[in-house]
């Protein structure tokens, strides 16, 4: 048995932290910038496919629910057997935003929507509920067991770099265009012609006399890893079906 000199052992001990540094750095990098603690896509997609009819029916009921201007519709899901649909499909709640009309990328559609916003018609008629894109929150525990409060804790996570991150299902009333990793939102009117519009990403349409903008979101092949160059408050999408997606967002300031 050969015993190494004490000086050699001391030298190896002195350099050991530097030898371990690349490995430690790789682990830290993976933990902070790559590892995703949320439920994986495959689990969510499998649940959606197993209960697709329930998801579709929940969307139909949400959009068809009669909403009176002088009465809250916050607990629409308590009526009938909607909570049972929630339980089967693992749904905790539904939120709406925006509005998608047929032919969402045409200038004419953008003008009609802009005029409805300015006149207040879209608010009076509750367009957001009828043609809005829908965020469908996955449930951790069945909502039927606690109708007055939600529980999506398993699909939320506090991170050091991005604040809170979360995953949900997302439904678009019209089929969104997805090209080269980008999801195109409906065309929006931003006003008339003004100097420097093109520098801001606006396009002026001479015939209609309006300037429009085309917002885009990232559409990725997987959300099982944290996306590179993830901006604060950015949401990224993975398509399941033409109108159905998984969405992942962060709450970083």
C-alpha atoms as an extended CHARMM CRD file, in Angstrom:
* protein
*
       253  EXT
         1         1  UNK       CA              0.0000000000        0.0000000000        0.0000000000  PROA      1               0.0000000000
         2         2  UNK       CA              1.4320000000        3.3310000000       -1.1420000000  PROA      2               0.0000000000
         3         3  UNK       CA              0.7690000000        6.2690000000        1.1450000000  PROA      3               0.0000000000
         4         4  UNK       CA              0.6590000000        9.6660000000       -0.5690000000  PROA      4               0.0000000000
         5         5  UNK       CA              2.8460000000       12.3460000000        0.9830000000  PROA      5               0.0000000000
         6         6  UNK       CA              1.0370000000       14.7790000000        3.2250000000  PROA      6               0.0000000000
         7         7  UNK       CA              2.0170000000       17.7160000000        1.0120000000  PROA      7               0.0000000000
         8         8  UNK       CA              0.3470000000       16.0740000000       -2.0150000000  PROA      8               0.0000000000
         9         9  UNK       CA             -2.8610000000       15.4370000000       -0.0560000000  PROA      9               0.0000000000
        10        10  UNK       CA             -2.8710000000       19.0500000000        1.1370000000  PROA      10              0.0000000000
        11        11  UNK       CA             -2.4200000000       20.2650000000       -2.4480000000  PROA      11              0.0000000000
        12        12  UNK       CA             -5.3080000000       18.1130000000       -3.6910000000  PROA      12              0.0000000000
        13        13  UNK       CA             -7.5420000000       19.3470000000       -0.8540000000  PROA      13              0.0000000000
        14        14  UNK       CA             -6.6790000000       22.9490000000       -1.6960000000  PROA      14              0.0000000000
        15        15  UNK       CA             -7.7540000000       22.5590000000       -5.3540000000  PROA      15              0.0000000000
        16        16  UNK       CA            -10.7600000000       20.3140000000       -4.7080000000  PROA      16              0.0000000000
        17        17  UNK       CA            -13.2980000000       23.2030000000       -4.5350000000  PROA      17              0.0000000000
        18        18  UNK       CA            -12.0890000000       24.4750000000       -7.9180000000  PROA      18              0.0000000000
        19        19  UNK       CA            -12.3860000000       20.9950000000       -9.4020000000  PROA      19              0.0000000000
        20        20  UNK       CA            -15.9580000000       20.7110000000       -8.1350000000  PROA      20              0.0000000000
        21        21  UNK       CA            -16.9700000000       24.2370000000       -9.2120000000  PROA      21              0.0000000000
        22        22  UNK       CA            -18.0350000000       23.3660000000      -12.8220000000  PROA      22              0.0000000000
        23        23  UNK       CA            -20.2820000000       20.5810000000      -11.5800000000  PROA      23              0.0000000000
        24        24  UNK       CA            -21.8450000000       22.7660000000       -8.8990000000  PROA      24              0.0000000000
        25        25  UNK       CA            -22.3680000000       25.5610000000      -11.4280000000  PROA      25              0.0000000000
        26        26  UNK       CA            -24.0920000000       23.1400000000      -13.8130000000  PROA      26              0.0000000000
        27        27  UNK       CA            -26.4370000000       21.9740000000      -11.0600000000  PROA      27              0.0000000000
        28        28  UNK       CA            -27.2810000000       25.5620000000      -10.0310000000  PROA      28              0.0000000000
        29        29  UNK       CA            -27.8420000000       26.5860000000      -13.6610000000  PROA      29              0.0000000000
        30        30  UNK       CA            -30.1450000000       23.6330000000      -14.2660000000  PROA      30              0.0000000000
        31        31  UNK       CA            -32.1050000000       24.3180000000      -11.0720000000  PROA      31              0.0000000000
        32        32  UNK       CA            -32.5860000000       28.0350000000      -11.7050000000  PROA      32              0.0000000000
        33        33  UNK       CA            -32.9240000000       28.2950000000      -15.4860000000  PROA      33              0.0000000000
        34        34  UNK       CA            -34.0090000000       24.8810000000      -16.8130000000  PROA      34              0.0000000000
        35        35  UNK       CA            -35.7780000000       22.6950000000      -14.2410000000  PROA      35              0.0000000000
        36        36  UNK       CA            -39.5430000000       23.0690000000      -14.3160000000  PROA      36              0.0000000000
        37        37  UNK       CA            -41.2800000000       21.9960000000      -11.0810000000  PROA      37              0.0000000000
        38        38  UNK       CA            -44.8020000000       22.2130000000      -12.5500000000  PROA      38              0.0000000000
        39        39  UNK       CA            -46.7860000000       19.1620000000      -13.7650000000  PROA      39              0.0000000000
        40        40  UNK       CA            -45.4480000000       18.0360000000      -17.1220000000  PROA      40              0.0000000000
        41        41  UNK       CA            -47.1980000000       18.6020000000      -20.4410000000  PROA      41              0.0000000000
        42        42  UNK       CA            -47.8830000000       14.9250000000      -21.0400000000  PROA      42              0.0000000000
        43        43  UNK       CA            -49.8630000000       14.6190000000      -17.8120000000  PROA      43              0.0000000000
        44        44  UNK       CA            -51.9960000000       17.6550000000      -18.7030000000  PROA      44              0.0000000000
        45        45  UNK       CA            -52.5100000000       16.5230000000      -22.3030000000  PROA      45              0.0000000000
        46        46  UNK       CA            -53.5160000000       13.0300000000      -21.1840000000  PROA      46              0.0000000000
        47        47  UNK       CA            -56.0740000000       14.5300000000      -18.7870000000  PROA      47              0.0000000000
        48        48  UNK       CA            -57.4460000000       16.7940000000      -21.5290000000  PROA      48              0.0000000000
        49        49  UNK       CA            -57.8250000000       13.9500000000      -24.0240000000  PROA      49              0.0000000000
        50        50  UNK       CA            -59.4680000000       11.6940000000      -21.4460000000  PROA      50              0.0000000000
        51        51  UNK       CA            -62.0500000000       14.3780000000      -20.5940000000  PROA      51              0.0000000000
        52        52  UNK       CA            -62.2150000000       16.3930000000      -23.7980000000  PROA      52              0.0000000000
        53        53  UNK       CA            -66.0220000000       16.3010000000      -23.9620000000  PROA      53              0.0000000000
        54        54  UNK       CA            -66.2150000000       17.7680000000      -20.4430000000  PROA      54              0.0000000000
        55        55  UNK       CA            -63.7940000000       20.5850000000      -21.3640000000  PROA      55              0.0000000000
        56        56  UNK       CA            -65.8500000000       21.4290000000      -24.4560000000  PROA      56              0.0000000000
        57        57  UNK       CA            -69.0920000000       21.4280000000      -22.4610000000  PROA      57              0.0000000000
        58        58  UNK       CA            -67.6210000000       23.6820000000      -19.7660000000  PROA      58              0.0000000000
        59        59  UNK       CA            -66.6090000000       26.1770000000      -22.4730000000  PROA      59              0.0000000000
        60        60  UNK       CA            -70.0830000000       26.0310000000      -24.0080000000  PROA      60              0.0000000000
        61        61  UNK       CA            -71.7980000000       26.6260000000      -20.6550000000  PROA      61              0.0000000000
        62        62  UNK       CA            -69.4900000000       29.4790000000      -19.7170000000  PROA      62              0.0000000000
        63        63  UNK       CA            -70.1320000000       31.2850000000      -22.9900000000  PROA      63              0.0000000000
        64        64  UNK       CA            -73.8870000000       30.6010000000      -23.0480000000  PROA      64              0.0000000000
        65        65  UNK       CA            -74.5850000000       31.5120000000      -19.4160000000  PROA      65              0.0000000000
        66        66  UNK       CA            -77.1160000000       34.3980000000      -19.2420000000  PROA      66              0.0000000000
        67        67  UNK       CA            -75.4370000000       37.3480000000      -17.5710000000  PROA      67              0.0000000000
        68        68  UNK       CA            -77.5980000000       40.2230000000      -16.3190000000  PROA      68              0.0000000000
        69        69  UNK       CA            -75.9000000000       43.6320000000      -15.9240000000  PROA      69              0.0000000000
        70        70  UNK       CA            -77.2920000000       44.0600000000      -12.3940000000  PROA      70              0.0000000000
        71        71  UNK       CA            -76.4330000000       40.5580000000      -11.1540000000  PROA      71              0.0000000000
        72        72  UNK       CA            -73.1040000000       38.8730000000      -10.4890000000  PROA      72              0.0000000000
        73        73  UNK       CA            -72.3480000000       35.7810000000      -12.5490000000  PROA      73              0.0000000000
        74        74  UNK       CA            -69.2320000000       34.8420000000      -10.5560000000  PROA      74              0.0000000000
        75        75  UNK       CA            -70.7910000000       31.5830000000       -9.3500000000  PROA      75              0.0000000000
        76        76  UNK       CA            -72.1950000000       30.4680000000      -12.6970000000  PROA      76              0.0000000000
        77        77  UNK       CA            -70.5700000000       27.0570000000      -12.2000000000  PROA      77              0.0000000000
        78        78  UNK       CA            -72.8240000000       26.2220000000       -9.2390000000  PROA      78              0.0000000000
        79        79  UNK       CA            -75.8440000000       25.6740000000      -11.4680000000  PROA      79              0.0000000000
        80        80  UNK       CA            -76.7960000000       22.2440000000      -12.7830000000  PROA      80              0.0000000000
        81        81  UNK       CA            -74.0730000000       19.6110000000      -12.7690000000  PROA      81              0.0000000000
        82        82  UNK       CA            -71.2450000000       21.9370000000      -13.8390000000  PROA      82              0.0000000000
        83        83  UNK       CA            -69.2770000000       21.2240000000      -10.6640000000  PROA      83              0.0000000000
        84        84  UNK       CA            -69.4510000000       17.5310000000      -11.5330000000  PROA      84              0.0000000000
        85        85  UNK       CA            -67.9620000000       18.3570000000      -14.9480000000  PROA      85              0.0000000000
        86        86  UNK       CA            -65.2470000000       20.3040000000      -13.1290000000  PROA      86              0.0000000000
        87        87  UNK       CA            -64.5370000000       17.2940000000      -10.9170000000  PROA      87              0.0000000000
        88        88  UNK       CA            -64.2710000000       14.8280000000      -13.7920000000  PROA      88              0.0000000000
        89        89  UNK       CA            -62.0540000000       17.0440000000      -15.9280000000  PROA      89              0.0000000000
        90        90  UNK       CA            -59.9220000000       18.3870000000      -13.0550000000  PROA      90              0.0000000000
        91        91  UNK       CA            -61.0220000000       21.9940000000      -13.6340000000  PROA      91              0.0000000000
        92        92  UNK       CA            -60.8930000000       24.6290000000      -10.9090000000  PROA      92              0.0000000000
        93        93  UNK       CA            -62.2520000000       27.6830000000      -12.7430000000  PROA      93              0.0000000000
        94        94  UNK       CA            -62.5810000000       29.6480000000      -15.9760000000  PROA      94              0.0000000000
        95        95  UNK       CA            -61.5360000000       33.2460000000      -16.8080000000  PROA      95              0.0000000000
        96        96  UNK       CA            -62.0880000000       35.1880000000      -20.0400000000  PROA      96              0.0000000000
        97        97  UNK       CA            -60.1880000000       38.0190000000      -21.7160000000  PROA      97              0.0000000000
        98        98  UNK       CA            -60.1690000000       39.8100000000      -25.0530000000  PROA      98              0.0000000000
        99        99  UNK       CA            -62.3940000000       38.8020000000      -27.9430000000  PROA      99              0.0000000000
       100       100  UNK       CA            -61.8290000000       36.7210000000      -31.0820000000  PROA      100             0.0000000000
       101       101  UNK       CA            -64.1980000000       37.2980000000      -34.0080000000  PROA      101             0.0000000000
       102       102  UNK       CA            -64.3310000000       35.2050000000      -37.1630000000  PROA      102             0.0000000000
       103       103  UNK       CA            -61.5680000000       36.2670000000      -39.5710000000  PROA      103             0.0000000000
       104       104  UNK       CA            -59.5010000000       37.7340000000      -36.6960000000  PROA      104             0.0000000000
       105       105  UNK       CA            -56.5880000000       38.8550000000      -38.8860000000  PROA      105             0.0000000000
       106       106  UNK       CA            -58.5160000000       41.0930000000      -41.2750000000  PROA      106             0.0000000000
       107       107  UNK       CA            -58.4780000000       44.8950000000      -41.0840000000  PROA      107             0.0000000000
       108       108  UNK       CA            -62.2850000000       44.9980000000      -41.3840000000  PROA      108             0.0000000000
       109       109  UNK       CA            -62.7000000000       42.7740000000      -38.3070000000  PROA      109             0.0000000000
       110       110  UNK       CA            -60.2110000000       44.8850000000      -36.3490000000  PROA      110             0.0000000000
       111       111  UNK       CA            -62.1360000000       48.0660000000      -37.2390000000  PROA      111             0.0000000000
       112       112  UNK       CA            -65.4910000000       46.5990000000      -36.1730000000  PROA      112             0.0000000000
       113       113  UNK       CA            -64.0470000000       45.4810000000      -32.8590000000  PROA      113             0.0000000000
       114       114  UNK       CA            -62.3650000000       48.8550000000      -32.2780000000  PROA      114             0.0000000000
       115       115  UNK       CA            -65.6300000000       50.7060000000      -32.9430000000  PROA      115             0.0000000000
       116       116  UNK       CA            -67.4960000000       48.4000000000      -30.5470000000  PROA      116             0.0000000000
       117       117  UNK       CA            -64.9240000000       49.1290000000      -27.8300000000  PROA      117             0.0000000000
       118       118  UNK       CA            -65.1940000000       52.8890000000      -28.3060000000  PROA      118             0.0000000000
       119       119  UNK       CA            -69.0000000000       52.8740000000      -28.3100000000  PROA      119             0.0000000000
       120       120  UNK       CA            -69.2130000000       50.6190000000      -25.2580000000  PROA      120             0.0000000000
       121       121  UNK       CA            -71.1870000000       48.0260000000      -27.1930000000  PROA      121             0.0000000000
       122       122  UNK       CA            -68.7400000000       45.2070000000      -26.4520000000  PROA      122             0.0000000000
       123       123  UNK       CA            -69.0220000000       45.8610000000      -22.6910000000  PROA      123             0.0000000000
       124       124  UNK       CA            -72.8170000000       46.2230000000      -22.7400000000  PROA      124             0.0000000000
       125       125  UNK       CA            -73.2780000000       42.9790000000      -24.6420000000  PROA      125             0.0000000000
       126       126  UNK       CA            -70.6730000000       41.0540000000      -22.6480000000  PROA      126             0.0000000000
       127       127  UNK       CA            -68.4820000000       40.1450000000      -25.6050000000  PROA      127             0.0000000000
       128       128  UNK       CA            -65.6350000000       39.0040000000      -23.3620000000  PROA      128             0.0000000000
       129       129  UNK       CA            -67.7840000000       36.1000000000      -22.1540000000  PROA      129             0.0000000000
       130       130  UNK       CA            -69.1090000000       35.2460000000      -25.6040000000  PROA      130             0.0000000000
       131       131  UNK       CA            -65.9820000000       35.4800000000      -27.7410000000  PROA      131             0.0000000000
       132       132  UNK       CA            -63.1030000000       35.8850000000      -25.2940000000  PROA      132             0.0000000000
       133       133  UNK       CA            -60.1380000000       33.5370000000      -25.0490000000  PROA      133             0.0000000000
       134       134  UNK       CA            -60.5310000000       31.3230000000      -22.0040000000  PROA      134             0.0000000000
       135       135  UNK       CA            -58.0490000000       30.4330000000      -19.3050000000  PROA      135             0.0000000000
       136       136  UNK       CA            -59.0760000000       27.1200000000      -17.7160000000  PROA      136             0.0000000000
       137       137  UNK       CA            -57.3670000000       26.5930000000      -14.3680000000  PROA      137             0.0000000000
       138       138  UNK       CA            -56.4800000000       22.9940000000      -13.4070000000  PROA      138             0.0000000000
       139       139  UNK       CA            -57.6730000000       21.8490000000       -9.9830000000  PROA      139             0.0000000000
       140       140  UNK       CA            -55.5250000000       20.4160000000       -7.2180000000  PROA      140             0.0000000000
       141       141  UNK       CA            -58.5380000000       19.3380000000       -5.1610000000  PROA      141             0.0000000000
       142       142  UNK       CA            -62.0970000000       19.0940000000       -6.5600000000  PROA      142             0.0000000000
       143       143  UNK       CA            -63.9490000000       22.4300000000       -6.6010000000  PROA      143             0.0000000000
       144       144  UNK       CA            -67.1300000000       20.5400000000       -5.7530000000  PROA      144             0.0000000000
       145       145  UNK       CA            -65.6790000000       20.0000000000       -2.2470000000  PROA      145             0.0000000000
       146       146  UNK       CA            -65.2080000000       23.7560000000       -1.6940000000  PROA      146             0.0000000000
       147       147  UNK       CA            -67.3940000000       25.7240000000       -4.1540000000  PROA      147             0.0000000000
       148       148  UNK       CA            -66.5490000000       29.1150000000       -2.6040000000  PROA      148             0.0000000000
       149       149  UNK       CA            -62.7890000000       28.9040000000       -3.1230000000  PROA      149             0.0000000000
       150       150  UNK       CA            -60.3880000000       27.6340000000       -5.7260000000  PROA      150             0.0000000000
       151       151  UNK       CA            -57.3670000000       25.3680000000       -5.3600000000  PROA      151             0.0000000000
       152       152  UNK       CA            -54.8170000000       25.2980000000       -8.1950000000  PROA      152             0.0000000000
       153       153  UNK       CA            -51.8140000000       25.0830000000       -5.8890000000  PROA      153             0.0000000000
       154       154  UNK       CA            -50.1760000000       22.1580000000       -7.6830000000  PROA      154             0.0000000000
       155       155  UNK       CA            -49.9630000000       24.1550000000      -10.9230000000  PROA      155             0.0000000000
       156       156  UNK       CA            -48.3120000000       27.1710000000       -9.2390000000  PROA      156             0.0000000000
       157       157  UNK       CA            -44.7530000000       27.3960000000       -7.9490000000  PROA      157             0.0000000000
       158       158  UNK       CA            -42.6350000000       30.1200000000       -6.3600000000  PROA      158             0.0000000000
       159       159  UNK       CA            -39.2220000000       30.4160000000       -8.0020000000  PROA      159             0.0000000000
       160       160  UNK       CA            -36.1760000000       32.5070000000       -7.1890000000  PROA      160             0.0000000000
       161       161  UNK       CA            -35.6740000000       33.9100000000      -10.6920000000  PROA      161             0.0000000000
       162       162  UNK       CA            -39.2010000000       34.2670000000      -12.0700000000  PROA      162             0.0000000000
       163       163  UNK       CA            -41.4010000000       34.7920000000       -9.0440000000  PROA      163             0.0000000000
       164       164  UNK       CA            -44.5690000000       32.7370000000       -9.3380000000  PROA      164             0.0000000000
       165       165  UNK       CA            -44.8360000000       30.4970000000      -12.4060000000  PROA      165             0.0000000000
       166       166  UNK       CA            -47.9620000000       28.5950000000      -13.3940000000  PROA      166             0.0000000000
       167       167  UNK       CA            -49.5670000000       26.3900000000      -16.0290000000  PROA      167             0.0000000000
       168       168  UNK       CA            -53.1450000000       26.2480000000      -17.2560000000  PROA      168             0.0000000000
       169       169  UNK       CA            -55.2490000000       25.1750000000      -20.2220000000  PROA      169             0.0000000000
       170       170  UNK       CA            -56.1060000000       27.8030000000      -22.8250000000  PROA      170             0.0000000000
       171       171  UNK       CA            -58.9350000000       27.9150000000      -25.3750000000  PROA      171             0.0000000000
       172       172  UNK       CA            -59.1910000000       30.2660000000      -28.3620000000  PROA      172             0.0000000000
       173       173  UNK       CA            -62.6570000000       30.7800000000      -29.9150000000  PROA      173             0.0000000000
       174       174  UNK       CA            -61.0540000000       30.9340000000      -33.3810000000  PROA      174             0.0000000000
       175       175  UNK       CA            -58.0920000000       28.9510000000      -34.6530000000  PROA      175             0.0000000000
       176       176  UNK       CA            -55.0030000000       31.1180000000      -34.0330000000  PROA      176             0.0000000000
       177       177  UNK       CA            -52.2480000000       31.2670000000      -36.5990000000  PROA      177             0.0000000000
       178       178  UNK       CA            -49.0280000000       29.6680000000      -35.3870000000  PROA      178             0.0000000000
       179       179  UNK       CA            -45.9640000000       30.0980000000      -37.5830000000  PROA      179             0.0000000000
       180       180  UNK       CA            -42.2440000000       29.6890000000      -36.8950000000  PROA      180             0.0000000000
       181       181  UNK       CA            -42.7800000000       29.3710000000      -33.1560000000  PROA      181             0.0000000000
       182       182  UNK       CA            -45.0860000000       32.4090000000      -32.8840000000  PROA      182             0.0000000000
       183       183  UNK       CA            -48.7850000000       32.5850000000      -32.0200000000  PROA      183             0.0000000000
       184       184  UNK       CA            -50.5030000000       35.5470000000      -33.6990000000  PROA      184             0.0000000000
       185       185  UNK       CA            -53.1410000000       37.4480000000      -31.7350000000  PROA      185             0.0000000000
       186       186  UNK       CA            -56.0380000000       39.2020000000      -33.5310000000  PROA      186             0.0000000000
       187       187  UNK       CA            -55.1630000000       42.3180000000      -35.4850000000  PROA      187             0.0000000000
       188       188  UNK       CA            -55.8020000000       45.4530000000      -33.3980000000  PROA      188             0.0000000000
       189       189  UNK       CA            -56.5070000000       49.0640000000      -34.4170000000  PROA      189             0.0000000000
       190       190  UNK       CA            -54.3080000000       51.6310000000      -32.6490000000  PROA      190             0.0000000000
       191       191  UNK       CA            -55.5160000000       54.8160000000      -34.3780000000  PROA      191             0.0000000000
       192       192  UNK       CA            -54.9160000000       56.7750000000      -37.5550000000  PROA      192             0.0000000000
       193       193  UNK       CA            -51.7840000000       57.7250000000      -39.4370000000  PROA      193             0.0000000000
       194       194  UNK       CA            -49.0030000000       59.4180000000      -37.4790000000  PROA      194             0.0000000000
       195       195  UNK       CA            -45.2450000000       59.9450000000      -37.9590000000  PROA      195             0.0000000000
       196       196  UNK       CA            -43.0130000000       57.0700000000      -36.8830000000  PROA      196             0.0000000000
       197       197  UNK       CA            -45.8070000000       54.4790000000      -36.7560000000  PROA      197             0.0000000000
       198       198  UNK       CA            -43.7090000000       51.9060000000      -38.6050000000  PROA      198             0.0000000000
       199       199  UNK       CA            -40.8710000000       52.3090000000      -36.1070000000  PROA      199             0.0000000000
       200       200  UNK       CA            -43.2790000000       51.2400000000      -33.3600000000  PROA      200             0.0000000000
       201       201  UNK       CA            -44.3470000000       48.1500000000      -35.2920000000  PROA      201             0.0000000000
       202       202  UNK       CA            -47.6220000000       49.6320000000      -36.5390000000  PROA      202             0.0000000000
       203       203  UNK       CA            -48.8840000000       49.2130000000      -40.0910000000  PROA      203             0.0000000000
       204       204  UNK       CA            -50.9580000000       51.9130000000      -41.7540000000  PROA      204             0.0000000000
       205       205  UNK       CA            -53.7080000000       50.8840000000      -44.1740000000  PROA      205             0.0000000000
       206       206  UNK       CA            -54.3420000000       53.6670000000      -46.6880000000  PROA      206             0.0000000000
       207       207  UNK       CA            -57.7020000000       52.3650000000      -47.9010000000  PROA      207             0.0000000000
       208       208  UNK       CA            -59.2170000000       52.0530000000      -44.4070000000  PROA      208             0.0000000000
       209       209  UNK       CA            -57.3060000000       54.9820000000      -42.9170000000  PROA      209             0.0000000000
       210       210  UNK       CA            -56.2370000000       53.1270000000      -39.7640000000  PROA      210             0.0000000000
       211       211  UNK       CA            -53.0250000000       51.8810000000      -38.1980000000  PROA      211             0.0000000000
       212       212  UNK       CA            -52.9330000000       48.3520000000      -36.7830000000  PROA      212             0.0000000000
       213       213  UNK       CA            -50.5770000000       46.2450000000      -34.7120000000  PROA      213             0.0000000000
       214       214  UNK       CA            -50.0730000000       42.4890000000      -34.6550000000  PROA      214             0.0000000000
       215       215  UNK       CA            -49.1100000000       41.1220000000      -31.2370000000  PROA      215             0.0000000000
       216       216  UNK       CA            -47.4080000000       37.7410000000      -31.0290000000  PROA      216             0.0000000000
       217       217  UNK       CA            -46.6680000000       35.1910000000      -28.3120000000  PROA      217             0.0000000000
       218       218  UNK       CA            -44.1570000000       32.3580000000      -28.3070000000  PROA      218             0.0000000000
       219       219  UNK       CA            -45.4360000000       28.8720000000      -29.1570000000  PROA      219             0.0000000000
       220       220  UNK       CA            -42.9900000000       26.1510000000      -28.1100000000  PROA      220             0.0000000000
       221       221  UNK       CA            -42.7760000000       22.3910000000      -28.7460000000  PROA      221             0.0000000000
       222       222  UNK       CA            -42.6290000000       21.6990000000      -24.9930000000  PROA      222             0.0000000000
       223       223  UNK       CA            -43.2640000000       23.4930000000      -21.7120000000  PROA      223             0.0000000000
       224       224  UNK       CA            -41.5260000000       20.8370000000      -19.6350000000  PROA      224             0.0000000000
       225       225  UNK       CA            -38.4860000000       23.1120000000      -19.2930000000  PROA      225             0.0000000000
       226       226  UNK       CA            -38.3020000000       26.7960000000      -18.4830000000  PROA      226             0.0000000000
       227       227  UNK       CA            -37.9750000000       28.6670000000      -21.7940000000  PROA      227             0.0000000000
       228       228  UNK       CA            -34.7850000000       30.4720000000      -22.7090000000  PROA      228             0.0000000000
       229       229  UNK       CA            -34.8580000000       34.2690000000      -22.5580000000  PROA      229             0.0000000000
       230       230  UNK       CA            -38.1290000000       34.1640000000      -20.6320000000  PROA      230             0.0000000000
       231       231  UNK       CA            -39.2460000000       37.7700000000      -20.2110000000  PROA      231             0.0000000000
       232       232  UNK       CA            -41.0560000000       39.1130000000      -17.1760000000  PROA      232             0.0000000000
       233       233  UNK       CA            -44.8100000000       38.4400000000      -17.2510000000  PROA      233             0.0000000000
       234       234  UNK       CA            -44.4030000000       36.4930000000      -20.5110000000  PROA      234             0.0000000000
       235       235  UNK       CA            -46.7340000000       33.6020000000      -21.3270000000  PROA      235             0.0000000000
       236       236  UNK       CA            -45.6830000000       30.8060000000      -23.6780000000  PROA      236             0.0000000000
       237       237  UNK       CA            -47.9100000000       28.2220000000      -25.3230000000  PROA      237             0.0000000000
       238       238  UNK       CA            -47.9080000000       24.6320000000      -26.4970000000  PROA      238             0.0000000000
       239       239  UNK       CA            -50.6130000000       23.5540000000      -28.9290000000  PROA      239             0.0000000000
       240       240  UNK       CA            -52.6990000000       20.4620000000      -28.1240000000  PROA      240             0.0000000000
       241       241  UNK       CA            -55.3470000000       20.9110000000      -30.8250000000  PROA      241             0.0000000000
       242       242  UNK       CA            -56.0750000000       23.7480000000      -33.2860000000  PROA      242             0.0000000000
       243       243  UNK       CA            -57.9360000000       25.7880000000      -30.6210000000  PROA      243             0.0000000000
       244       244  UNK       CA            -56.6010000000       24.1970000000      -27.4190000000  PROA      244             0.0000000000
       245       245  UNK       CA            -53.2470000000       24.9350000000      -25.7780000000  PROA      245             0.0000000000
       246       246  UNK       CA            -51.2880000000       24.5580000000      -22.5750000000  PROA      246             0.0000000000
       247       247  UNK       CA            -50.0350000000       27.9250000000      -21.3510000000  PROA      247             0.0000000000
       248       248  UNK       CA            -47.2100000000       28.7070000000      -18.9220000000  PROA      248             0.0000000000
       249       249  UNK       CA            -46.6080000000       32.1750000000      -17.4440000000  PROA      249             0.0000000000
       250       250  UNK       CA            -44.3700000000       33.8960000000      -14.9510000000  PROA      250             0.0000000000
       251       251  UNK       CA            -44.9430000000       36.7880000000      -12.5780000000  PROA      251             0.0000000000
       252       252  UNK       CA            -41.4640000000       38.3090000000      -12.6180000000  PROA      252             0.0000000000
       253       253  UNK       CA            -41.3440000000       42.1130000000      -12.4560000000  PROA      253             0.0000000000
